[in-house]
């Protein structure tokens, strides 16, 4: 199964495979009618702040995609609004924050189903990537630090250049993680990454990041300033290397070498404790 998923799920089966592999289908079946109850105005009083923050981002979501334009019929903006509003009520500790609109929009494009998109989003945000989208964004900060620790051992010249020019990981990779590579890498490459993300979990995000960084480490090493380092990170996400999604996906499982979930878990614990200590 893992081998087939890594080779890429056919687009017409993606919704089915993502739902099944991630456990989202099981949650949907265990909670019949729950999604629609979150949107039922007779039962649910919608939080005005939540509504306003979601509406603000609707027009910013995939503006080049005709399905998300107000003039299209049907317009996916309404579907997107419903999924984000339902999730905001389902998980009030998170509510809504920027970046979630792109994730929900991507899920809607693939599943073409509101309720399935909601449960996939819940699986991503609560199980696969916990604390990424909370107000403190502790999970996101932690994983950026974990990437730094992995780069120290797997691409030491890049780690040295980052330290030499005092470049924070947040500056160069936060968008990679918060958007799960949407609008960072080509669409087909992102879909292939998500196939693995739903089946194998969050370590895929690190495999992708390490492959991008190792492929461009000579340029980073030659950088003479902080802006040069930032430019080299922008170059990582462009060009033929990432446009050939099949070759790129093969590379992410060989280029970084061994990367166990146990290693990532240990690094996460260490980085989480360090971040909490620094912020307290």
Order of alpha helices (4+ residues) and beta strands (2+ residues): alpha-alpha-alpha-alpha-alpha-alpha-alpha-alpha-alpha-alpha-alpha-alpha-alpha-alpha-alpha-alpha-alpha-alpha
